[in-house]
Amino acid sequence: MFASLHTATLATRRVQSGGSAARLLTFVRDALAAHRQRQTLARLDDRTLADIGLTRADVAQELDRPFWDLPTIGNARWAA
């Protein structure tokens, strides 16, 4: 009985600590993707921006956000 409880405790700790690391890696991956998308947005010309309903001011505002400031849409993963 002791061995199975001990093993279960170790497995639980491993999942909990792995979960935090996995969430951190996912967050970093998503933050870097958002940064790349913002850089791509900055390279669009005015006509393309108008086609998607954005202005240069909108783009400037988006570019001012820090890379870790991820957009929240609906029930997004990073919504508070």
Secondary structure, 3 states (H helix, E strand, C coil): CHHHHHHHHHHHHHHHHHHHHHHHHHHHHHHHHHHHHHHHHHCCCHHHHHHCCCCHHHHHHHHCCCCCCCCCCCCCCCCC
